[in-house]
Amino acid sequence: MTTRRPTTRAALLARLHRVRRLLRARSKTRLTLWSLNASLLVTTALVAAVSWYAFDDVHDTIDTVDTRTSRALLEASAAKSALVEADLLAITSFRTGEALLSGPGDRYGNRIATASQSLAQVAEDNVAGEDGSKQIQVVEGLLASYTDWIGQANAHHRQNSGLATIDLWYASRLLHTQDSGVLAQLENLVKVQQDAMDVQLAGSSTSPGRIALLTVPVGVLLALLVGAQVFHAKRFRRVLNVPLVLATLVLAGVCAVVGYGLVAQHRVEVAADDLRALVGTWQERTSATAAEGQQALSDLVTGECRGADGGCGETVTRFITELRAADPGTRPSDLELTGGVQRVNSQIAVANGTADLELLIPAGALLIAVLVWLGFLPRLEEYRHRRR
């Protein structure tokens, strides 16, 4: 018959030491679980915030360019084109004698109305703030003076007065004078709208700082997900924690959505370059039409000067000489301009087409948070209720 050996003091101390180690290990594991879980949830929220901000910023810019900036630029260019066409029509009607029957003509009136409508649209879509509004007011005031001169020329022409040509001269000078004429002011209006567009694009551009703002939180979250997976594998002998694997895949999806936003930014920048080129093409058309109108005016003035005693003087003679020496350049066709407008609008629309993906960012972040919580929940419950 065997007897149980009495427990020695040393054996009791060893057992107590093992219990303390197990309790410390249990406490450390539980703390690690809670720390990892909290870090993952906080970083997920940070990723959602910066991704939403970047994506929303890009598409706010695209939407503004789509609905306001591009229209303001194109309408300002259209106003310039309509005005020089109206000027050419008015001069031609006086030079050919048609003004005796119908004044400057219905086509002249239609082009002036088109220019006014375009200016009103620019005022509605103006993105240049107070500078743009002031420029529009200046143009509207000069345009009113121009039409007054044309109306006065029509009245003098019906009276068979030589003053009609002088009125046309002043009207045309009001339109074409460098720096202060209607066309120069419209060119300034185009410039302030373009400058506003450049500011808009710069505000959402993919700068190194913005890229870092996006990639650093995503990199931290990815590292935490991998670290949590490794911790579960080593501590609990789980090869894979399925919810954490799924959370990692969802993070990849969120990154893809943000990537679409960066692609959209590139697309709108390309569209903006094409828009600037289109404005330049429209300027070529305006310049060619303006040169044609000024040539017609020089012919009209030359005819008047032949009948005047002593001619029209040195200033007018120099003006006529300069006009006839000027190269009118090429005149882009209506088809070329229409095609350019359609191409730019299509590019901006494609860039803006990814805006609906925006809601996937908070939805994806919420799903990541739920999956992280599900991945940690069994172990947290285990360490809450069961002693090891």
C-alpha positions as CSV (number, residue, x, y, z in Angstrom):
1,M,0.0,0.0,0.0
2,T,1.4,3.4,-1.1
3,T,1.1,6.6,0.7
4,R,0.8,10.1,-0.9
5,R,3.9,12.2,-0.4
6,P,3.1,15.3,1.5
7,T,3.2,18.4,-0.6
8,T,6.3,20.3,0.1
9,R,6.6,24.1,0.4
10,A,8.8,24.2,-2.7
11,A,6.2,22.3,-4.8
12,L,3.5,24.8,-3.6
13,L,5.6,27.7,-4.6
14,A,6.3,26.2,-8.0
15,R,2.6,25.7,-8.6
16,L,1.8,29.2,-7.5
17,H,4.5,30.5,-9.9
18,R,3.0,28.6,-12.8
19,V,-0.5,29.9,-12.0
20,R,0.9,33.5,-11.9
21,R,2.6,33.0,-15.3
22,L,-0.6,31.6,-16.8
23,L,-2.6,34.5,-15.4
24,R,-0.1,37.0,-16.8
25,A,-0.1,35.3,-20.2
26,R,-3.9,35.3,-20.2
27,S,-4.0,39.0,-19.3
28,K,-1.4,39.9,-21.9
29,T,-3.2,37.9,-24.6
30,R,-6.5,39.6,-23.8
31,L,-4.9,43.0,-23.8
32,T,-3.2,42.3,-27.1
33,L,-6.6,41.2,-28.6
34,W,-8.3,44.3,-27.4
35,S,-5.4,46.6,-28.6
36,L,-5.3,45.0,-32.0
37,N,-9.1,45.1,-32.4
38,A,-9.2,48.8,-31.3
39,S,-6.3,49.7,-33.6
40,L,-7.9,48.0,-36.6
41,L,-11.3,49.8,-36.0
42,V,-9.7,53.2,-35.5
43,T,-7.5,52.8,-38.6
44,T,-10.5,51.6,-40.6
45,A,-12.3,54.8,-39.7
46,L,-9.3,56.9,-40.7
47,V,-9.0,55.1,-44.1
48,A,-12.7,55.7,-44.7
49,A,-12.3,59.4,-43.8
50,V,-9.3,60.2,-46.0
51,S,-10.6,58.0,-48.9
52,W,-14.0,59.7,-48.8
53,Y,-12.4,63.1,-48.6
54,A,-10.1,62.5,-51.6
55,F,-12.8,60.8,-53.7
56,D,-15.4,63.5,-52.9
57,D,-12.9,66.3,-53.6
58,V,-12.1,65.0,-57.0
59,H,-15.7,64.6,-58.0
60,D,-16.7,67.9,-56.7
61,T,-14.1,69.4,-59.0
62,I,-15.3,67.3,-61.9
63,D,-18.9,68.2,-61.3
64,T,-18.0,71.9,-61.2
65,V,-16.0,71.7,-64.4
66,D,-18.8,69.8,-66.0
67,T,-21.8,71.9,-65.0
68,R,-20.2,75.4,-64.8
69,T,-16.6,76.0,-65.8
70,S,-16.6,74.3,-69.2
71,R,-19.9,76.0,-70.1
72,A,-18.6,79.4,-68.9
73,L,-15.5,79.1,-71.1
74,L,-17.4,77.9,-74.1
75,E,-20.1,80.5,-73.8
76,A,-17.6,83.3,-73.5
77,S,-15.8,82.0,-76.6
78,A,-19.2,81.8,-78.4
79,A,-20.0,85.4,-77.4
80,K,-16.8,86.6,-79.0
81,S,-17.5,84.7,-82.2
82,A,-21.1,85.9,-82.4
83,L,-20.0,89.5,-81.9
84,V,-17.4,89.5,-84.7
85,E,-19.9,87.8,-87.0
86,A,-22.5,90.5,-86.1
87,D,-19.9,93.2,-86.9
88,L,-19.1,91.6,-90.2
89,L,-22.8,91.3,-91.1
90,A,-23.5,95.0,-90.2
91,I,-20.5,96.3,-92.2
92,T,-21.4,94.2,-95.2
93,S,-25.0,95.4,-95.1
94,F,-23.8,99.0,-95.2
95,R,-21.2,98.4,-97.8
96,T,-23.6,96.6,-100.2
97,G,-26.5,99.1,-99.6
98,E,-28.8,96.5,-98.0
99,A,-29.0,98.6,-94.9
100,L,-31.3,101.0,-96.8
101,L,-33.9,98.3,-96.9
102,S,-33.4,96.4,-93.7
103,G,-30.8,98.1,-91.6
104,P,-28.0,95.9,-90.3
105,G,-30.2,92.9,-91.0
106,D,-32.0,90.1,-89.1
107,R,-28.9,88.0,-89.1
108,Y,-27.0,90.8,-87.4
109,G,-29.8,91.0,-84.8
110,N,-29.7,87.2,-84.3
111,R,-25.9,87.3,-83.7
112,I,-26.2,90.1,-81.2
113,A,-29.0,88.2,-79.4
114,T,-26.8,85.1,-79.3
115,A,-23.9,87.1,-77.8
116,S,-26.2,88.5,-75.1
117,Q,-27.5,85.1,-74.3
118,S,-24.0,83.7,-74.1
119,L,-23.0,86.4,-71.7
120,A,-26.0,85.7,-69.5
121,Q,-25.0,82.1,-69.4
122,V,-21.5,83.0,-68.5
123,A,-22.9,85.2,-65.6
124,E,-24.9,82.2,-64.4
125,D,-22.0,79.7,-64.6
126,N,-19.3,82.2,-63.6
127,V,-16.6,80.4,-61.4
128,A,-14.2,83.3,-61.2
129,G,-16.1,85.1,-58.4
130,E,-16.1,88.9,-58.2
131,D,-13.4,89.2,-60.9
132,G,-15.6,87.4,-63.4
133,S,-18.7,89.4,-62.5
134,K,-17.0,92.7,-62.9
135,Q,-15.6,91.6,-66.3
136,I,-19.1,90.6,-67.4
137,Q,-20.5,94.0,-66.4
138,V,-17.8,95.8,-68.4
139,V,-18.5,93.7,-71.5
140,E,-22.3,94.2,-71.2
141,G,-21.8,98.0,-70.9
142,L,-19.4,98.1,-74.0
143,L,-21.8,95.9,-75.9
144,A,-24.7,98.3,-75.3
145,S,-22.5,101.2,-76.6
146,Y,-21.6,99.2,-79.6
147,T,-25.2,98.5,-80.6
148,D,-26.0,102.2,-80.0
149,W,-23.3,103.1,-82.5
150,I,-24.7,100.6,-85.1
151,G,-28.2,101.9,-84.5
152,Q,-27.0,105.5,-85.0
153,A,-25.2,104.4,-88.2
154,N,-28.4,102.9,-89.5
155,A,-30.3,106.1,-88.8
156,H,-27.6,108.3,-90.6
157,H,-27.5,105.8,-93.5
158,R,-31.2,106.1,-94.1
159,Q,-30.7,109.9,-94.2
160,N,-28.1,109.4,-96.8
161,S,-25.5,111.0,-94.5
162,G,-21.8,110.3,-94.7
163,L,-21.9,110.2,-90.9
164,A,-23.0,106.5,-91.1
165,T,-19.5,105.4,-92.0
166,I,-18.0,107.4,-89.1
167,D,-20.5,105.7,-86.8
168,L,-19.5,102.3,-88.1
169,W,-15.9,103.3,-87.6
170,Y,-16.4,104.1,-84.0
171,A,-18.6,101.0,-83.4
172,S,-15.9,98.8,-84.9
173,R,-13.1,100.5,-82.9
174,L,-15.1,100.0,-79.7
175,L,-15.2,96.3,-80.6
176,H,-11.6,95.8,-81.7
177,T,-9.5,98.2,-79.7
178,Q,-6.7,96.4,-78.0
179,D,-6.8,96.2,-74.2
180,S,-10.0,98.2,-73.8
181,G,-12.3,96.9,-76.6
182,V,-15.2,94.5,-76.2
183,L,-13.2,91.6,-77.6
184,A,-10.2,92.3,-75.4
185,Q,-12.6,92.4,-72.3
186,L,-14.1,89.1,-73.4
187,E,-10.6,87.6,-73.7
188,N,-10.0,88.8,-70.1
189,L,-13.2,87.1,-69.1
190,V,-12.1,83.8,-70.7
191,K,-8.7,84.1,-68.9
192,V,-10.2,84.6,-65.4
193,Q,-12.5,81.6,-66.0
194,Q,-9.5,79.5,-67.1
195,D,-7.5,80.6,-64.1
196,A,-10.4,79.6,-61.9
197,M,-10.4,76.2,-63.6
198,D,-6.7,75.8,-62.9
199,V,-7.3,76.5,-59.3
200,Q,-10.1,73.9,-59.1
201,L,-7.9,71.2,-60.7
202,A,-5.0,72.0,-58.5
203,G,-7.2,71.7,-55.4
204,S,-7.9,68.0,-56.2
205,S,-4.7,67.1,-58.1
206,T,-2.8,63.9,-57.2
207,S,0.1,65.6,-55.5
208,P,2.7,63.7,-53.5
209,G,1.1,64.9,-50.3
210,R,-2.3,63.7,-51.3
211,I,-0.9,60.3,-52.4
212,A,0.8,60.0,-49.0
213,L,-2.4,61.0,-47.2
214,L,-4.1,58.1,-48.9
215,T,-1.5,55.4,-48.9
216,V,-0.1,55.8,-45.3
217,P,-3.4,54.9,-43.5
218,V,-4.1,52.1,-46.0
219,G,-0.6,50.7,-45.5
220,V,-1.1,50.8,-41.7
221,L,-4.4,49.1,-41.9
222,L,-3.0,46.4,-44.2
223,A,-0.1,45.9,-41.8
224,L,-2.5,45.6,-38.9
225,L,-4.7,43.0,-40.7
226,V,-1.6,40.9,-41.6
227,G,-0.3,41.3,-38.0
228,A,-3.6,40.2,-36.6
229,Q,-3.7,37.2,-38.9
230,V,-0.1,36.2,-37.8
231,F,-1.0,36.7,-34.1
232,H,-4.1,34.4,-34.4
233,A,-2.0,31.8,-36.3
234,K,0.8,31.7,-33.6
235,R,-1.3,32.2,-30.5
236,F,-4.3,30.1,-31.3
237,R,-2.9,27.8,-34.0
238,R,-5.4,29.1,-36.6
239,V,-4.0,28.9,-40.1
240,L,-6.5,31.5,-41.4
241,N,-8.9,33.8,-39.7
242,V,-11.6,33.9,-42.4
243,P,-13.2,37.2,-41.4
244,L,-9.8,39.0,-41.4
245,V,-9.0,37.5,-44.8
246,L,-12.4,38.9,-46.1
247,A,-11.6,42.3,-44.5
248,T,-8.3,42.4,-46.3
249,L,-10.1,41.7,-49.6
250,V,-12.7,44.4,-48.9
251,L,-9.8,46.8,-48.2
252,A,-8.5,46.0,-51.7
253,G,-11.9,46.8,-53.1
254,V,-12.0,50.2,-51.3
255,C,-8.5,50.9,-52.7
256,A,-9.8,50.1,-56.2
257,V,-12.7,52.5,-55.8
258,V,-10.2,55.3,-54.7
259,G,-8.1,54.4,-57.6
260,Y,-11.0,55.0,-59.9
261,G,-11.2,58.5,-58.4
262,L,-7.5,59.1,-59.2
263,V,-8.2,58.0,-62.8
264,A,-11.1,60.4,-62.9
265,Q,-8.9,63.2,-61.8
266,H,-6.5,62.4,-64.7
267,R,-9.3,62.2,-67.2
268,V,-10.7,65.6,-66.2
269,E,-7.2,67.1,-66.4
270,V,-6.9,65.7,-70.0
271,A,-10.4,67.1,-70.8
272,A,-9.3,70.5,-69.4
273,D,-6.3,70.5,-71.7
274,D,-8.6,69.7,-74.6
275,L,-10.9,72.5,-73.5
276,R,-8.1,75.0,-73.5
277,A,-7.1,73.9,-77.0
278,L,-10.8,74.2,-78.1
279,V,-10.9,77.8,-76.7
280,G,-7.8,78.5,-78.8
281,T,-9.4,77.0,-81.9
282,W,-12.5,79.2,-81.3
283,Q,-10.1,82.2,-81.0
284,E,-8.7,81.3,-84.4
285,R,-12.2,81.4,-85.8
286,T,-12.9,84.8,-84.1
287,S,-9.7,86.3,-85.4
288,A,-10.3,85.2,-89.0
289,T,-13.9,86.6,-88.9
290,A,-12.7,89.8,-87.2
291,A,-10.0,90.2,-89.9
292,E,-12.7,89.7,-92.6
293,G,-14.9,92.3,-91.0
294,Q,-12.1,94.8,-90.7
295,Q,-11.2,94.3,-94.4
296,A,-14.8,95.1,-95.3
297,L,-14.7,98.2,-93.1
298,S,-11.5,99.4,-94.8
299,D,-13.2,99.0,-98.2
300,L,-16.1,101.0,-97.0
301,V,-13.9,103.7,-95.5
302,T,-11.7,103.8,-98.6
303,G,-14.8,104.5,-100.7
304,E,-15.9,107.3,-98.5
305,C,-12.4,108.8,-98.4
306,R,-12.2,108.9,-102.2
307,G,-15.2,111.2,-102.2
308,A,-14.0,113.4,-99.4
309,D,-11.9,116.6,-99.9
310,G,-8.3,115.9,-98.9
311,G,-9.1,112.2,-98.1
312,C,-9.6,110.9,-94.6
313,G,-6.3,111.8,-93.1
314,E,-3.1,110.0,-92.0
315,T,-4.7,108.1,-89.1
316,V,-7.4,106.4,-91.3
317,T,-4.9,105.8,-94.1
318,R,-2.5,104.0,-91.6
319,F,-5.4,102.0,-90.3
320,I,-6.4,100.9,-93.7
321,T,-2.8,100.0,-94.6
322,E,-2.4,97.9,-91.5
323,L,-5.6,96.1,-92.1
324,R,-4.8,95.1,-95.6
325,A,-1.3,93.9,-94.6
326,A,-2.7,91.7,-91.8
327,D,-2.9,87.9,-92.2
328,P,-6.5,86.8,-91.4
329,G,-5.3,83.2,-90.7
330,T,-7.4,80.1,-91.1
331,R,-11.0,79.8,-90.1
332,P,-11.9,76.6,-88.4
333,S,-15.2,75.1,-89.6
334,D,-18.4,74.7,-87.7
335,L,-18.0,71.0,-87.9
336,E,-14.5,71.2,-86.2
337,L,-15.8,73.3,-83.4
338,T,-18.9,71.2,-82.9
339,G,-16.8,68.1,-82.8
340,G,-14.5,69.6,-80.3
341,V,-17.3,70.6,-78.0
342,Q,-18.8,67.1,-78.1
343,R,-15.4,65.5,-77.5
344,V,-14.7,67.7,-74.4
345,N,-18.2,67.2,-73.0
346,S,-17.9,63.4,-73.5
347,Q,-14.5,63.3,-71.7
348,I,-15.9,65.2,-68.7
349,A,-19.0,63.1,-68.6
350,V,-16.9,59.9,-68.6
351,A,-14.7,61.3,-65.8
352,N,-17.9,62.2,-63.8
353,G,-19.4,58.8,-64.4
354,T,-17.6,57.2,-61.4
355,A,-19.3,59.5,-58.9
356,D,-21.8,56.8,-58.0
357,L,-19.0,54.7,-56.7
358,E,-18.5,57.2,-53.8
359,L,-21.0,55.4,-51.5
360,L,-18.9,52.2,-51.8
361,I,-16.2,53.7,-49.6
362,P,-18.2,54.1,-46.4
363,A,-20.0,50.8,-47.1
364,G,-16.7,49.0,-47.6
365,A,-15.2,50.6,-44.4
366,L,-18.3,49.5,-42.4
367,L,-18.0,46.0,-43.7
368,I,-14.3,45.9,-42.8
369,A,-15.1,47.0,-39.2
370,V,-17.8,44.3,-38.9
371,L,-15.5,41.6,-40.3
372,V,-12.7,42.7,-37.9
373,W,-15.1,42.5,-35.0
374,L,-16.3,39.0,-36.1
375,G,-12.7,37.9,-36.5
376,F,-11.8,38.9,-32.9
377,L,-15.1,38.1,-31.2
378,P,-14.6,34.3,-30.5
379,R,-11.2,34.9,-28.9
380,L,-12.5,37.9,-26.9
381,E,-15.4,35.8,-25.7
382,E,-13.1,33.0,-24.8
383,Y,-10.9,35.1,-22.7
384,R,-13.8,36.9,-21.1
385,H,-15.5,33.7,-19.7
386,R,-12.9,30.9,-19.6
387,R,-9.8,30.6,-17.5
388,R,-6.8,29.0,-19.1
